[in-house]
Amino acid sequence: MKDFNFEVVHLGINQTNQEDAKKVADLFQDLFGFSETNTPISIFSSPKIEIMKKKGAGECGHVAIGTSNITEAKKYLESKGVQFDPGTAVYTEAGKLKLIYLKNEIGGFAIHLIQK
């Protein structure tokens, strides 16, 4: 297998609204001292924990898997039978693939590849 440098970039935790997301982020801050970064759609409670302000992808949330070569990693995973949702693809201004979700969840979590 080629080395794609796969790694977990962040975990997304679904919440139903901004108030619930803030409560979860505050709890991570209180327990572990993680700092919060507020974005329009989520609150990052550390760079690796994203609390969604509404139900996002996945029953429970999502897992972002970083890779050093998203195009080749996608081809590799497709060779293993993985399907992707082309409607979720995000591209850079130069037209290169930046992010794409797998079609199926794993353990209640949507999975997306992201170019490191």
Residue frames as a rotation matrix with the C-alpha (Angstrom) as fourth column:
MET 1
0.578 0.816 0.000 0.00
0.816 -0.578 0.000 0.00
0.000 0.000 -1.000 0.00
LYS 2
-0.180 -0.573 0.800 1.23
0.497 -0.755 -0.428 3.45
0.849 0.320 0.421 -0.87
ASP 3
-0.448 -0.037 -0.893 1.74
0.873 -0.235 -0.428 5.76
-0.194 -0.971 0.138 2.12
PHE 4
0.015 0.579 0.815 -0.97
0.602 -0.657 0.455 8.41
0.799 0.484 -0.358 2.02
ASN 5
-0.905 -0.425 0.033 -0.13
0.200 -0.492 -0.847 9.71
0.377 -0.760 0.530 5.52
PHE 6
0.078 0.996 0.033 -3.69
0.226 -0.050 0.973 9.17
0.971 -0.069 -0.229 6.69
GLU 7
-0.877 -0.252 -0.410 -4.45
0.439 -0.070 -0.896 10.78
0.197 -0.965 0.172 10.05
VAL 8
0.226 0.944 -0.240 -7.47
0.967 -0.188 0.171 11.96
0.116 -0.271 -0.956 12.00
VAL 9
-0.595 -0.381 0.707 -7.61
0.401 -0.904 -0.150 15.72
0.696 0.195 0.691 11.53
HIS 10
-0.807 0.361 0.468 -10.71
-0.590 -0.537 -0.603 16.36
0.034 -0.763 0.646 13.63
LEU 11
-0.721 0.679 -0.139 -13.87
0.691 0.718 -0.079 14.86
0.046 -0.153 -0.987 15.04
GLY 12
-0.742 0.565 0.361 -17.17
-0.412 -0.809 0.418 16.63
0.528 0.161 0.834 14.38
ILE 13
-0.830 0.498 -0.250 -19.87
0.518 0.523 -0.677 16.24
-0.207 -0.692 -0.692 17.02
ASN 14
-0.492 0.721 0.488 -23.43
0.306 -0.381 0.872 17.02
0.815 0.578 -0.034 15.92
GLN 15
-0.779 0.426 -0.461 -25.61
0.375 -0.272 -0.886 19.23
-0.503 -0.863 0.052 18.09
THR 16
-0.036 0.884 0.466 -29.07
0.989 0.098 -0.110 20.60
-0.143 0.457 -0.878 17.33
ASN 17
0.818 0.327 0.473 -28.41
0.408 -0.910 -0.077 24.32
0.405 0.256 -0.878 17.78
GLN 18
0.090 -0.830 0.551 -25.87
-0.050 -0.556 -0.830 26.98
0.995 0.047 -0.091 18.70
GLU 19
0.364 0.113 0.925 -26.81
-0.873 -0.304 0.381 26.93
0.324 -0.946 -0.012 22.40
ASP 20
0.966 0.012 0.257 -26.23
-0.109 0.923 0.368 23.17
-0.233 -0.384 0.894 22.72
ALA 21
0.578 -0.808 0.110 -22.96
0.496 0.241 -0.834 23.44
0.648 0.537 0.540 20.79
LYS 22
0.097 -0.518 0.850 -21.77
-0.480 -0.772 -0.416 26.17
0.872 -0.368 -0.323 23.16
LYS 23
0.693 0.217 0.688 -22.60
-0.719 0.282 0.635 24.01
-0.056 -0.935 0.352 26.20
VAL 24
0.925 -0.373 0.071 -20.54
0.379 0.920 -0.097 21.12
-0.029 0.117 0.993 24.80
ALA 25
0.298 -0.850 0.435 -17.61
0.337 -0.332 -0.881 23.41
0.893 0.409 0.188 23.90
ASP 26
0.270 -0.140 0.953 -17.74
-0.742 -0.660 0.114 25.03
0.613 -0.738 -0.282 27.35
LEU 27
0.924 0.082 0.373 -17.62
-0.314 0.718 0.621 21.60
-0.217 -0.691 0.690 28.98
PHE 28
0.649 -0.756 0.088 -14.48
0.671 0.513 -0.535 20.67
0.359 0.407 0.840 26.99
GLN 29
0.102 -0.603 0.791 -12.98
-0.086 -0.798 -0.597 24.01
0.991 -0.007 -0.134 28.02
ASP 30
0.517 0.181 0.837 -13.90
-0.803 -0.238 0.547 23.55
0.298 -0.954 0.022 31.68
LEU 31
0.962 -0.070 0.264 -12.67
-0.054 0.899 0.436 19.95
-0.268 -0.433 0.860 31.91
PHE 32
0.509 -0.770 0.385 -9.57
0.831 0.556 0.012 20.10
-0.224 0.314 0.923 29.72
GLY 33
0.088 -0.468 -0.879 -8.75
0.200 -0.856 0.476 23.78
-0.976 -0.218 0.018 29.24
PHE 34
-0.374 -0.179 0.910 -9.36
0.903 0.154 0.402 23.63
-0.212 0.972 0.104 25.49
SER 35
-0.663 0.132 -0.737 -9.77
-0.112 -0.991 -0.076 27.02
-0.740 0.033 0.671 23.87
GLU 36
0.175 0.853 0.492 -12.76
0.623 0.290 -0.726 27.73
-0.762 0.434 -0.481 21.65
THR 37
-0.902 -0.297 -0.312 -12.81
-0.067 -0.619 0.782 29.05
-0.426 0.727 0.539 18.09
ASN 38
0.016 0.999 0.038 -16.24
0.167 0.035 -0.985 30.09
-0.986 0.022 -0.166 16.90
THR 39
-0.977 -0.207 0.052 -17.08
0.078 -0.118 0.990 29.72
-0.199 0.971 0.131 13.19
PRO 40
-0.516 0.836 -0.187 -20.38
-0.848 -0.468 0.249 30.32
0.120 0.287 0.950 11.37
ILE 41
0.232 0.668 -0.707 -21.30
-0.572 0.682 0.457 26.60
0.787 0.298 0.540 11.42
SER 42
0.569 -0.112 -0.815 -19.43
0.504 0.830 0.238 25.22
0.650 -0.546 0.529 14.43
ILE 43
0.720 -0.477 0.503 -17.29
-0.691 -0.558 0.459 25.79
0.062 -0.678 -0.732 17.48
PHE 44
0.288 -0.716 -0.636 -13.84
0.069 0.678 -0.732 24.22
0.955 0.167 0.244 17.47
SER 45
0.878 -0.069 0.473 -13.03
-0.477 -0.082 0.875 23.13
-0.021 -0.994 -0.105 21.00
SER 46
-0.008 -0.953 0.303 -9.35
-0.157 0.300 0.941 22.60
-0.988 -0.041 -0.152 20.19
PRO 47
-0.357 -0.184 -0.916 -8.19
-0.888 -0.237 0.394 22.10
-0.290 0.954 -0.079 16.61
LYS 48
-0.941 -0.126 -0.315 -9.29
-0.236 0.910 0.340 18.44
0.244 0.394 -0.886 16.72
ILE 49
-0.575 0.806 -0.138 -12.83
0.744 0.446 -0.499 18.72
-0.341 -0.389 -0.856 18.10
GLU 50
-0.929 0.350 0.121 -15.54
-0.214 -0.774 0.596 20.48
0.302 0.528 0.794 16.08
ILE 51
-0.596 0.799 -0.080 -18.95
0.505 0.296 -0.811 20.89
-0.624 -0.524 -0.580 17.68
MET 52
-0.766 0.351 0.539 -21.58
0.475 -0.258 0.842 21.51
0.434 0.900 0.031 15.02
LYS 53
-0.892 0.449 -0.062 -24.24
-0.322 -0.724 -0.611 24.19
-0.319 -0.524 0.789 15.65
LYS 54
0.255 0.953 -0.161 -26.81
-0.920 0.189 -0.343 22.05
-0.297 0.235 0.926 13.83
LYS 55
0.505 -0.044 0.862 -27.11
0.039 0.999 0.028 18.49
-0.862 0.020 0.506 12.66
GLY 56
-0.009 -0.611 -0.792 -24.30
-0.920 -0.305 0.245 18.04
-0.391 0.731 -0.559 10.19
ALA 57
0.119 -0.038 -0.992 -23.22
-0.712 0.693 -0.111 15.06
0.692 0.720 0.056 8.17
GLY 58
-0.680 -0.379 -0.627 -23.48
0.006 0.853 -0.522 11.67
0.733 -0.359 -0.578 9.85
GLU 59
0.356 0.845 -0.400 -25.91
0.410 0.243 0.879 10.37
0.840 -0.477 -0.260 12.43
CYS 60
0.591 -0.211 -0.779 -23.50
0.789 -0.049 0.612 11.20
-0.167 -0.976 0.138 15.25
GLY 61
0.591 -0.477 -0.651 -21.16
-0.313 -0.879 0.359 13.57
-0.744 -0.008 -0.668 13.45
HIS 62
0.943 -0.302 -0.142 -18.15
-0.065 0.253 -0.965 13.26
0.327 0.919 0.219 11.20
VAL 63
0.474 -0.881 0.013 -14.49
0.312 0.181 0.933 12.33
-0.824 -0.438 0.360 11.17
ALA 64
0.863 -0.302 -0.406 -12.07
-0.506 -0.521 -0.688 14.27
-0.004 0.799 -0.602 8.98
ILE 65
0.579 -0.703 0.413 -9.24
0.499 0.706 0.502 12.10
-0.645 -0.085 0.760 7.67
GLY 66
0.584 -0.463 -0.667 -6.30
-0.634 -0.773 -0.017 14.06
-0.507 0.433 -0.745 6.32
THR 67
0.616 -0.438 0.654 -4.08
0.612 0.789 -0.048 12.77
-0.496 0.430 0.755 3.56
SER 68
-0.201 -0.814 -0.545 -0.99
0.055 -0.565 0.823 13.99
-0.978 0.136 0.158 1.76
ASN 69
-0.945 -0.057 -0.323 -2.52
-0.315 -0.118 0.942 13.19
-0.092 0.991 0.094 -1.66
ILE 70
-0.290 0.926 0.240 -6.31
-0.459 0.085 -0.884 13.26
-0.840 -0.367 0.400 -1.70
THR 71
0.273 0.401 -0.875 -6.65
-0.961 0.072 -0.267 12.37
-0.044 0.913 0.405 -5.38
GLU 72
-0.403 -0.511 -0.760 -4.51
-0.537 0.804 -0.256 9.24
0.741 0.305 -0.598 -5.12
ALA 73
-0.937 0.114 0.331 -5.97
-0.258 0.414 -0.873 8.33
-0.237 -0.903 -0.358 -1.71
LYS 74
0.010 0.992 -0.124 -9.47
-0.779 -0.070 -0.623 8.53
-0.627 0.103 0.772 -3.20
LYS 75
0.194 -0.007 -0.981 -8.44
-0.852 0.494 -0.172 6.21
0.486 0.870 0.090 -6.05
TYR 76
-0.802 -0.559 -0.212 -6.88
-0.354 0.730 -0.585 3.80
0.482 -0.394 -0.783 -3.55
LEU 77
-0.708 0.589 0.390 -10.03
-0.352 0.184 -0.918 3.70
-0.612 -0.787 0.077 -1.41
GLU 78
0.251 0.792 -0.557 -12.22
-0.924 0.024 -0.381 3.26
-0.288 0.611 0.738 -4.49
SER 79
-0.233 -0.414 -0.880 -10.09
-0.668 0.725 -0.164 0.21
0.706 0.550 -0.445 -5.40
LYS 80
-0.995 -0.091 -0.031 -11.13
-0.033 0.624 -0.781 -1.19
0.090 -0.776 -0.624 -2.01
GLY 81
-0.452 0.892 -0.014 -14.82
0.783 0.404 0.474 -0.70
0.428 0.204 -0.880 -2.85
VAL 82
-0.404 0.285 -0.869 -15.34
0.578 -0.656 -0.484 2.64
-0.709 -0.699 0.101 -1.10
GLN 83
0.006 0.478 0.879 -17.81
0.908 -0.371 0.195 4.96
0.419 0.797 -0.436 -2.79
PHE 84
-0.821 -0.308 -0.481 -17.73
0.473 -0.839 -0.269 8.75
-0.321 -0.448 0.834 -2.54
ASP 85
0.347 0.935 -0.078 -20.50
0.794 -0.337 -0.506 11.34
-0.499 0.113 -0.859 -2.70
PRO 86
-0.412 -0.600 0.686 -19.49
0.888 -0.433 0.155 13.64
0.204 0.673 0.711 -5.57
GLY 87
0.410 0.677 0.611 -22.00
0.468 -0.732 0.495 16.26
0.783 0.083 -0.617 -4.40
THR 88
0.919 -0.098 -0.383 -19.85
0.339 -0.303 0.891 16.88
-0.203 -0.948 -0.246 -1.31
ALA 89
0.117 -0.954 0.276 -16.62
0.992 0.098 -0.084 17.58
0.053 0.284 0.957 -3.20
VAL 90
0.886 -0.018 -0.463 -14.93
0.074 -0.981 0.181 20.90
-0.457 -0.195 -0.868 -2.45
TYR 91
0.447 -0.723 0.526 -12.23
0.864 0.197 -0.464 22.22
0.232 0.662 0.713 -4.76
THR 92
-0.189 -0.614 -0.766 -9.49
0.615 -0.682 0.395 24.81
-0.765 -0.397 0.506 -4.40
GLU 93
0.458 0.296 -0.838 -9.48
-0.322 -0.824 -0.467 27.93
-0.828 0.484 -0.282 -6.56
ALA 94
-0.445 -0.727 -0.524 -7.02
-0.809 0.075 0.583 26.09
-0.384 0.683 -0.621 -8.79
GLY 95
0.284 0.702 -0.653 -9.57
-0.897 0.435 0.077 23.30
0.337 0.564 0.754 -9.31
LYS 96
-0.615 -0.543 -0.571 -7.86
-0.271 0.826 -0.494 20.64
0.740 -0.149 -0.656 -7.18
LEU 97
0.387 0.768 -0.510 -9.89
0.208 0.466 0.860 18.39
0.898 -0.439 0.021 -4.90
LYS 98
-0.430 -0.486 0.761 -9.71
-0.569 -0.508 -0.647 19.63
0.701 -0.711 -0.058 -1.30
LEU 99
-0.720 0.315 0.618 -12.41
-0.513 0.358 -0.780 17.63
-0.467 -0.879 -0.096 0.53
ILE 100
-0.273 0.713 -0.645 -14.91
-0.677 0.334 0.656 14.85
0.684 0.616 0.392 -0.22
TYR 101
-0.096 0.366 0.926 -17.21
-0.904 0.358 -0.235 12.63
-0.417 -0.859 0.296 1.89
LEU 102
-0.998 -0.069 0.013 -17.45
-0.062 0.959 0.276 8.87
-0.031 0.275 -0.961 1.66
LYS 103
-0.417 0.900 -0.127 -20.93
-0.397 -0.054 0.916 7.76
0.818 0.432 0.380 0.62
ASN 104
0.440 0.587 -0.680 -21.45
0.284 0.627 0.725 5.49
0.852 -0.512 0.110 3.64
GLU 105
0.483 -0.198 0.853 -21.06
-0.794 -0.509 0.332 6.20
0.368 -0.837 -0.404 7.34
ILE 106
-0.234 -0.540 -0.809 -18.84
0.154 0.801 -0.579 4.19
0.960 -0.259 -0.104 9.66
GLY 107
-0.537 0.041 -0.843 -20.29
0.817 0.277 -0.506 3.60
0.213 -0.960 -0.182 13.12
GLY 108
0.454 0.823 -0.340 -22.75
0.865 -0.499 -0.052 6.47
-0.212 -0.271 -0.939 12.74
PHE 109
0.149 -0.492 -0.858 -20.08
0.054 -0.862 0.503 8.92
-0.987 -0.121 -0.102 11.58
ALA 110
0.995 0.007 0.102 -19.73
0.102 -0.162 -0.981 10.45
0.009 0.987 -0.162 8.15
ILE 111
0.212 -0.977 -0.008 -16.14
0.569 0.117 0.814 10.34
-0.795 -0.177 0.580 6.97
HIS 112
0.999 0.043 -0.001 -14.48
0.022 -0.530 -0.847 12.90
-0.037 0.847 -0.531 4.78
LEU 113
0.160 -0.974 0.158 -11.03
0.982 0.174 0.077 13.04
-0.102 0.143 0.984 3.25
ILE 114
0.975 0.038 -0.219 -9.26
0.026 -0.998 -0.057 16.37
-0.221 0.050 -0.974 3.37
GLN 115
0.490 -0.842 0.224 -6.04
0.481 0.047 -0.876 17.41
0.727 0.537 0.428 1.67
LYS 116
0.561 -0.400 -0.725 -3.35
0.704 -0.230 0.672 18.23
-0.436 -0.887 0.153 4.27
